[in-house]
Amino acid sequence: MASKLLSTSLLTLLLISFFYSISAATNEDTTRKTMEEFSGYPTDSHNSILSSSLNSFSVESEKLQSQIDELSTLSDSPAPSVTRILYSEKDNLARRFIKGIMEHVGLSVREDAVGNIYGRWDGSEKGLPAVATGSHIDAIPYSGKYDGVVGVLGALEAINVLRRSGFQPKRPLEVIMFTSEEPTRFGISCLGSRLLAGSEALVNTLKIAADAQNISFFDAAKSAGYNLSPDDLSKMVLAEGSYSAFVELHIEQGPLLEEEGLSIGIVTAIAAPASIKVEFEGNGGHAGAVLMPSRNDAGLAAAELALAVERHVLESGSIDTVGTVGILELHPGAINSIPSKSHIEIDIRDIDEKRRNGVIDKVHKTAINISQNRQVKLSEFKIINQDPPALSDKSVIDAMEFATEQLNLSHKFMISRAYHDSLFMARISPMGMIFIPCYKGYSHKPEEYASIEDISNGVKVLALTLAKLSLQ
């Protein structure tokens, strides 16, 4: 074919050209076939060059920022903070807001048993697995308005970019709003995507899960309109290959892109997180009456273990190994009472699963030694989750890199030390993530901020990535 003699730069022009205003049906067809030819999908037609300019490849940035701002008002805490907890009134209002935008974009909308929301744009060929994108909109108490939200509203705007261009995907494109990526209410992160990936342990946990007000998961879901049963949860599992690819747009939640003056981060791996709960029990007693040699202080046991977590993480020798003691609670919690009980929760992450698990083993052994040395009882050492890391797929990485290069955006390859719904979607399909800069790397706090220029760049990269993957 004559098109095979075209240079790489000419092929690039052909690929970019599909994004521009196309009025005639014949031109729309030509554009589709041009994309198919570039992706390697066989076509019988020769290609023609459509005159166009990159300046017309644009995002409706003001509208997108307005949507982000409006969604942030659906919060249980005052601006500029955002608090949106699973199955709360504000969460339900936010869900309606997202479904309304999906319908306005022209997507067919559905929800599953726990409230994962799907907006689908059918492809030109029936029966092919969809290319999916999306993120979450729930927010931990007093956080910011960009975490997760950029990946949902930005994905919907990416679909708008493609629709305005006249592009027709071969594979369906689907935007997913995942339920409860944050662990705020029931202590379970990535609840919706974890269920899709087939976590039987999670199904069993949810059967007995209750929040701080002792409201069960099923009662909370029912109050939000999801009248589900344990059997419904087991039926949610998606088989591997249910999607042909999954791409998530997200703020970095770290400072590297901003510090290095780069527009896009192409995520190559997501660190493997593990969560651990530990409890010590001692004798307690009066702070003045019990002499130091006679004490069995559960609080000091917890403090010693917290320092040991830091020590064992540093001993790994890798910058990618991180450990955090995020919760340390003492009972009875009075200044003049020796703690009789302590509760500590630990987060340990690494992109190397074996190395991370080695740190966990050391922490466990140290907890046992502390209990013996301080003569307190180690009443619990429970690994709540110990998820494996996820690697981005080469086909998705290549598509993201291609998109950034064609859009003339600076980028770097990087890992995600925070984990996302993408970690679990990687068990279902090839996965990749697009990071954009955020101010000083701030996240999970009201100061979280991403400029609309950076968000728009991410949307453009996502749109072009989805287009390329949809034609493979």
C-alpha positions as CSV (number, residue, x, y, z in Angstrom):
1,M,0.0,0.0,0.0
2,A,1.1,3.5,-0.7
3,S,0.5,4.5,2.9
4,K,3.3,2.2,4.1
5,L,5.8,4.5,2.3
6,L,4.7,7.5,4.5
7,S,7.4,8.7,6.9
8,T,6.9,8.6,10.6
9,S,6.3,12.4,10.7
10,L,3.6,12.1,8.1
11,L,1.9,9.2,10.0
12,T,2.0,11.5,13.1
13,L,0.2,14.2,11.2
14,L,-2.4,11.7,10.0
15,L,-3.0,10.5,13.6
16,I,-3.3,14.0,15.0
17,S,-5.6,15.1,12.2
18,F,-8.6,13.0,13.4
19,F,-9.1,15.4,16.3
20,Y,-10.4,18.4,14.3
21,S,-13.7,19.6,13.2
22,I,-15.2,17.2,10.6
23,S,-18.5,18.0,9.1
24,A,-19.0,15.6,6.2
25,A,-19.6,11.9,6.9
26,T,-17.1,10.9,4.2
27,N,-14.4,12.8,6.1
28,E,-15.4,11.1,9.4
29,D,-14.9,7.8,7.7
30,T,-11.6,8.8,6.3
31,T,-10.4,9.9,9.7
32,R,-11.4,6.6,11.3
33,K,-9.5,4.7,8.6
34,T,-6.5,6.9,9.0
35,M,-6.4,6.0,12.7
36,E,-6.9,2.3,11.9
37,E,-4.1,2.3,9.5
38,F,-1.7,3.9,12.0
39,S,-2.6,1.4,14.7
40,G,-2.0,-1.5,12.4
41,Y,-5.7,-2.4,12.0
42,P,-6.1,-3.6,8.4
43,T,-8.1,-1.4,6.0
44,D,-8.7,-1.6,2.3
45,S,-8.7,2.1,1.8
46,H,-5.8,4.5,1.1
47,N,-5.4,7.4,3.4
48,S,-5.6,11.1,2.7
49,I,-4.1,14.0,4.7
50,L,-6.6,16.2,6.4
51,S,-5.4,19.8,6.8
52,S,-5.5,20.8,10.4
53,S,-3.8,22.7,13.2
54,L,-2.9,21.5,16.7
55,N,-4.3,24.8,18.0
56,S,-7.8,23.4,17.4
57,F,-7.1,20.4,19.6
58,S,-8.4,21.9,22.8
59,V,-10.2,21.2,26.1
60,E,-13.1,23.2,27.3
61,S,-11.1,24.2,30.4
62,E,-13.4,26.7,31.9
63,K,-16.3,24.3,31.8
64,L,-14.1,21.5,33.3
65,Q,-12.9,23.8,36.1
66,S,-16.5,24.8,36.8
67,Q,-17.5,21.2,37.2
68,I,-14.6,20.5,39.6
69,D,-15.6,23.5,41.6
70,E,-19.3,22.6,41.7
71,L,-18.5,19.0,42.7
72,S,-16.4,20.3,45.6
73,T,-19.4,22.1,47.1
74,L,-21.0,18.7,47.7
75,S,-19.1,18.3,50.9
76,D,-19.6,17.7,54.6
77,S,-16.9,20.1,55.6
78,P,-16.5,23.8,54.7
79,A,-14.6,25.1,51.7
80,P,-11.8,24.9,50.7
81,S,-11.8,21.4,52.3
82,V,-13.8,18.5,50.9
83,T,-15.3,15.6,52.9
84,R,-17.3,13.1,50.9
85,I,-17.8,9.7,52.7
86,L,-19.2,6.5,51.1
87,Y,-23.0,6.3,51.0
88,S,-23.5,9.7,52.7
89,E,-26.0,12.3,51.5
90,K,-23.2,14.3,49.9
91,D,-21.8,11.2,48.2
92,N,-25.2,10.4,46.8
93,L,-25.6,13.9,45.4
94,A,-22.1,13.7,43.9
95,R,-23.1,10.4,42.2
96,R,-26.1,12.1,40.6
97,F,-23.9,14.9,39.5
98,I,-21.5,12.5,37.7
99,K,-24.4,10.5,36.1
100,G,-25.9,13.7,34.8
101,I,-22.7,14.7,33.1
102,M,-22.3,11.2,31.6
103,E,-25.8,11.4,30.2
104,H,-25.1,14.9,28.8
105,V,-21.9,13.7,27.1
106,G,-24.1,11.0,25.4
107,L,-22.9,8.0,27.3
108,S,-25.1,5.0,28.3
109,V,-25.1,4.9,32.1
110,R,-25.4,2.0,34.4
111,E,-24.5,1.1,38.1
112,D,-23.5,-2.1,39.7
113,A,-24.4,-3.6,43.1
114,V,-22.1,-1.3,45.2
115,G,-22.5,1.8,43.1
116,N,-19.6,1.7,40.6
117,I,-20.9,4.0,37.8
118,Y,-20.2,3.2,34.2
119,G,-20.7,5.5,31.2
120,R,-20.1,3.8,27.8
121,W,-19.6,5.0,24.3
122,D,-20.1,2.1,21.9
123,G,-17.5,1.3,19.3
124,S,-18.0,0.7,15.6
125,E,-17.3,-3.1,16.0
126,K,-19.6,-5.0,18.3
127,G,-18.3,-7.5,20.8
128,L,-14.9,-6.1,21.4
129,P,-13.8,-5.5,25.0
130,A,-13.8,-1.8,25.9
131,V,-11.0,0.5,26.7
132,A,-11.8,1.9,30.2
133,T,-10.7,5.0,32.1
134,G,-11.8,6.6,35.4
135,S,-11.1,7.1,39.1
136,H,-13.1,8.0,42.2
137,I,-14.8,11.1,43.7
138,D,-15.0,10.1,47.4
139,A,-12.8,12.2,49.7
140,I,-11.3,11.7,53.1
141,P,-12.3,14.2,55.8
142,Y,-10.9,17.7,55.2
143,S,-9.1,16.9,52.0
144,G,-8.9,18.6,48.6
145,K,-11.0,18.8,45.5
146,Y,-8.7,17.2,42.9
147,D,-7.8,13.8,44.1
148,G,-9.7,11.2,42.0
149,V,-12.0,13.9,40.7
150,V,-9.6,14.9,37.9
151,G,-9.6,11.3,36.7
152,V,-13.4,11.2,36.5
153,L,-14.4,14.6,35.2
154,G,-11.2,14.7,33.1
155,A,-12.1,11.4,31.5
156,L,-15.5,12.7,30.6
157,E,-14.0,15.8,29.0
158,A,-11.5,13.5,27.1
159,I,-14.6,11.7,25.7
160,N,-16.0,15.2,24.8
161,V,-12.8,16.0,23.0
162,L,-13.1,12.9,20.9
163,R,-16.8,13.4,20.2
164,R,-16.3,17.0,19.1
165,S,-13.6,15.8,16.7
166,G,-15.9,13.4,15.0
167,F,-13.8,10.4,16.1
168,Q,-15.5,7.0,16.1
169,P,-13.8,4.4,18.3
170,K,-13.5,0.8,17.1
171,R,-13.6,-0.6,20.7
172,P,-16.1,0.9,23.1
173,L,-14.8,3.6,25.5
174,E,-16.0,3.4,29.1
175,V,-15.6,5.9,32.0
176,I,-15.8,4.3,35.4
177,M,-16.5,6.2,38.7
178,F,-15.3,3.7,41.3
179,T,-17.0,3.4,44.7
180,S,-15.0,4.2,47.8
181,E,-11.4,4.3,46.8
182,E,-10.7,5.9,50.2
183,P,-10.9,3.6,53.3
184,T,-12.6,6.3,55.4
185,R,-15.9,4.7,56.4
186,F,-15.2,0.9,56.6
187,G,-11.4,0.8,56.6
188,I,-11.3,-0.7,53.1
189,S,-9.6,1.1,50.3
190,C,-10.4,0.6,46.6
191,L,-13.6,-1.2,47.6
192,G,-15.3,-1.0,44.2
193,S,-12.3,-1.9,42.1
194,R,-11.2,-4.6,44.6
195,L,-14.5,-6.3,44.2
196,L,-14.3,-6.2,40.4
197,A,-10.9,-7.8,40.7
198,G,-12.4,-10.7,42.6
199,S,-11.5,-10.4,46.3
200,E,-13.3,-13.1,48.2
201,A,-11.6,-12.0,51.4
202,L,-13.2,-8.6,50.9
203,V,-16.6,-10.2,50.4
204,N,-16.2,-12.0,53.7
205,T,-15.0,-8.8,55.5
206,L,-17.9,-6.8,54.2
207,K,-20.4,-9.3,55.7
208,I,-19.3,-8.2,59.2
209,A,-18.0,-4.7,58.5
210,A,-19.5,-1.8,60.4
211,D,-18.5,1.9,60.6
212,A,-17.7,4.0,63.7
213,Q,-21.5,4.4,64.4
214,N,-21.9,0.6,64.2
215,I,-23.8,0.9,60.9
216,S,-23.2,-2.2,58.8
217,F,-21.9,-2.0,55.3
218,F,-25.2,-3.4,54.0
219,D,-27.4,-1.0,56.0
220,A,-25.2,1.9,54.8
221,A,-25.6,0.8,51.2
222,K,-29.3,0.3,51.6
223,S,-29.7,3.9,52.9
224,A,-28.0,5.1,49.7
225,G,-30.4,3.0,47.5
226,Y,-28.2,-0.1,47.0
227,N,-30.2,-2.9,48.4
228,L,-27.6,-5.6,48.0
229,S,-26.7,-9.0,49.5
230,P,-23.5,-10.9,49.9
231,D,-24.3,-12.9,46.8
232,D,-24.5,-9.7,44.8
233,L,-20.9,-8.9,45.8
234,S,-19.6,-12.3,44.6
235,K,-21.3,-11.8,41.2
236,M,-19.4,-8.5,40.6
237,V,-16.1,-10.2,39.7
238,L,-14.9,-9.4,36.2
239,A,-12.9,-12.0,34.2
240,E,-9.4,-11.2,33.1
241,G,-9.7,-9.5,29.7
242,S,-13.1,-7.9,30.3
243,Y,-11.5,-4.7,29.3
244,S,-8.8,-4.4,26.6
245,A,-7.0,-1.7,28.6
246,F,-7.5,0.7,31.6
247,V,-5.9,4.2,31.9
248,E,-6.3,6.4,34.9
249,L,-5.6,10.2,34.9
250,H,-4.6,11.5,38.4
251,I,-2.7,14.3,40.2
252,E,0.7,13.1,41.2
253,Q,0.2,13.5,44.9
254,G,3.9,14.1,45.1
255,P,6.3,17.0,44.2
256,L,8.5,15.5,41.5
257,L,6.7,16.8,38.3
258,E,6.4,20.3,39.7
259,E,10.0,20.4,41.0
260,E,11.3,19.2,37.6
261,G,9.1,21.5,35.5
262,L,7.5,18.5,33.7
263,S,3.9,18.3,32.3
264,I,3.2,14.6,32.4
265,G,4.2,11.5,34.5
266,I,3.9,8.1,32.8
267,V,3.5,5.6,35.6
268,T,5.4,2.4,35.1
269,A,4.5,0.7,38.4
270,I,2.2,1.1,41.5
271,A,3.8,0.3,44.9
272,A,2.4,-2.7,46.8
273,P,0.7,-1.6,50.0
274,A,0.2,-3.6,53.2
275,S,-1.8,-2.5,56.2
276,I,-1.2,-4.0,59.7
277,K,-3.1,-3.6,63.0
278,V,-1.3,-4.3,66.2
279,E,-2.5,-4.3,69.8
280,F,-0.7,-4.6,73.1
281,E,-2.2,-5.1,76.6
282,G,-0.6,-4.2,79.9
283,N,-1.7,-3.8,83.5
284,G,-2.3,0.0,83.5
285,G,-2.4,1.7,86.9
286,H,-2.0,5.1,88.5
287,A,0.7,7.3,87.0
288,G,2.0,8.2,90.5
289,A,1.5,5.0,92.5
290,V,3.0,2.4,90.2
291,L,6.8,2.6,90.3
292,M,8.8,2.3,87.0
293,P,10.3,-1.2,87.6
294,S,6.8,-2.6,88.2
295,R,5.1,-1.2,85.0
296,N,3.8,-3.1,82.0
297,D,3.2,-0.1,79.8
298,A,1.2,-0.9,76.6
299,G,1.8,2.7,75.4
300,L,5.6,2.4,75.5
301,A,5.3,-0.9,73.6
302,A,3.4,0.8,70.8
303,A,5.9,3.7,70.8
304,E,8.8,1.3,70.6
305,L,7.2,-0.6,67.7
306,A,6.5,2.7,65.8
307,L,10.3,3.5,65.9
308,A,11.1,0.0,64.9
309,V,8.9,0.4,61.8
310,E,11.1,3.3,60.7
311,R,14.3,1.4,61.5
312,H,13.3,-1.7,59.5
313,V,12.2,0.3,56.5
314,L,15.5,2.2,56.4
315,E,17.3,-1.2,56.7
316,S,15.8,-2.3,53.3
317,G,18.3,0.0,51.6
318,S,15.8,1.2,49.0
319,I,14.3,4.6,48.6
320,D,11.1,2.8,47.3
321,T,10.4,1.2,50.7
322,V,8.3,3.4,52.9
323,G,6.6,2.8,56.2
324,T,4.1,4.9,58.2
325,V,2.5,4.6,61.6
326,G,-0.7,6.5,60.9
327,I,-2.7,5.6,64.0
328,L,-1.6,5.2,67.6
329,E,-4.3,5.0,70.2
330,L,-4.0,4.6,74.0
331,H,-6.5,3.4,76.5
332,P,-7.8,4.8,78.8
333,G,-6.2,8.0,77.4
334,A,-5.8,9.9,80.6
335,I,-2.6,11.9,81.4
336,N,-2.4,10.4,84.9
337,S,-3.1,6.8,83.9
338,I,-0.6,4.2,82.6
339,P,-1.9,2.9,79.2
340,S,-3.3,-0.6,79.7
341,K,-4.0,-1.0,76.0
342,S,-2.5,0.4,72.8
343,H,-3.7,0.2,69.2
344,I,-1.3,0.9,66.3
345,E,-1.9,0.8,62.6
346,I,1.0,0.5,60.1
347,D,1.3,1.1,56.4
348,I,4.3,-0.4,54.6
349,R,4.7,-0.1,50.8
350,D,7.2,-1.0,48.1
351,I,7.3,-1.7,44.4
352,D,9.2,-4.9,45.3
353,E,6.7,-7.3,47.0
354,K,9.4,-9.6,48.4
355,R,11.3,-6.7,49.9
356,R,8.1,-5.2,51.4
357,N,7.1,-8.6,52.9
358,G,10.6,-8.9,54.4
359,V,10.0,-5.7,56.3
360,I,6.7,-6.9,57.5
361,D,8.3,-10.1,58.9
362,K,10.9,-8.0,60.8
363,V,8.2,-5.8,62.3
364,H,6.3,-8.9,63.4
365,K,9.3,-10.4,65.1
366,T,10.1,-7.1,66.8
367,A,6.5,-6.8,68.1
368,I,6.9,-10.3,69.7
369,N,10.3,-9.3,71.2
370,I,8.8,-6.0,72.6
371,S,5.9,-7.9,74.2
372,Q,8.3,-10.2,75.9
373,N,10.8,-7.6,77.0
374,R,8.2,-5.2,78.4
375,Q,6.0,-8.1,79.7
376,V,2.9,-7.0,77.9
377,K,0.6,-9.1,75.8
378,L,0.7,-8.9,72.0
379,S,-3.0,-9.5,71.7
380,E,-3.2,-8.8,67.9
381,F,-0.9,-8.6,64.9
382,K,-3.2,-8.7,61.9
383,I,-2.3,-8.1,58.3
384,I,-5.5,-6.4,57.0
385,N,-4.3,-6.4,53.4
386,Q,-1.1,-7.3,51.6
387,D,-1.7,-6.4,48.0
388,P,0.9,-7.2,45.3
389,P,2.4,-4.4,43.2
390,A,1.1,-3.7,39.7
391,L,3.2,-3.0,36.6
392,S,1.9,-0.8,33.8
393,D,1.5,-2.7,30.5
394,K,4.0,-1.9,27.7
395,S,1.2,-1.4,25.2
396,V,-0.4,1.3,27.4
397,I,2.9,2.9,28.3
398,D,3.7,3.1,24.6
399,A,0.3,4.7,23.9
400,M,0.8,7.3,26.7
401,E,4.3,8.1,25.6
402,F,3.3,8.5,22.0
403,A,0.5,10.9,23.1
404,T,2.8,13.1,25.1
405,E,5.3,13.3,22.3
406,Q,2.8,14.2,19.6
407,L,1.4,16.9,21.9
408,N,4.9,18.2,22.5
409,L,4.6,17.8,26.3
410,S,7.5,17.1,28.6
411,H,7.3,13.9,30.5
412,K,9.1,11.4,32.7
413,F,8.6,7.7,33.6
414,M,7.9,7.3,37.3
415,I,6.3,5.0,39.9
416,S,3.2,5.7,42.0
417,R,3.9,5.4,45.7
418,A,0.2,6.0,46.4
419,Y,-2.1,3.3,45.3
420,H,-5.2,3.6,43.2
421,D,-8.0,1.7,41.6
422,S,-5.6,1.0,38.8
423,L,-3.8,-1.4,41.1
424,F,-6.8,-3.7,41.0
425,M,-7.8,-3.0,37.4
426,A,-4.4,-4.3,36.5
427,R,-5.6,-7.8,37.5
428,I,-8.4,-7.5,34.8
429,S,-6.6,-5.8,31.9
430,P,-3.5,-4.0,30.7
431,M,-3.1,-0.9,32.8
432,G,-1.4,2.5,32.8
433,M,-1.6,5.8,34.7
434,I,-1.1,9.4,33.6
435,F,0.1,11.8,36.3
436,I,-0.1,15.6,36.2
437,P,1.7,18.0,38.6
438,C,0.1,19.3,41.8
439,Y,1.2,22.2,43.9
440,K,4.1,21.2,46.2
441,G,2.8,17.6,45.9
442,Y,0.0,18.4,48.4
443,S,-2.8,16.0,48.6
444,H,-5.4,14.8,51.1
445,K,-5.5,18.3,52.5
446,P,-7.4,21.5,51.6
447,E,-4.3,23.0,50.0
448,E,-4.4,20.4,47.3
449,Y,-4.3,22.2,43.9
450,A,-3.7,21.4,40.2
451,S,-3.8,24.2,37.6
452,I,-6.4,24.0,34.8
453,E,-3.5,24.1,32.3
454,D,-2.0,21.0,33.8
455,I,-5.3,19.3,34.0
456,S,-6.1,20.2,30.4
457,N,-2.7,18.7,29.3
458,G,-3.6,15.5,31.1
459,V,-7.0,15.4,29.4
460,K,-5.4,15.8,26.0
461,V,-2.9,13.0,26.7
462,L,-5.7,10.8,28.0
463,A,-7.9,11.5,24.9
464,L,-5.1,10.6,22.4
465,T,-4.2,7.5,24.5
466,L,-7.8,6.3,24.5
467,A,-8.1,6.9,20.8
468,K,-5.0,4.9,20.0
469,L,-5.9,2.0,22.3
470,S,-9.5,2.0,21.0
471,L,-8.3,1.2,17.5
472,Q,-5.9,-1.6,18.4
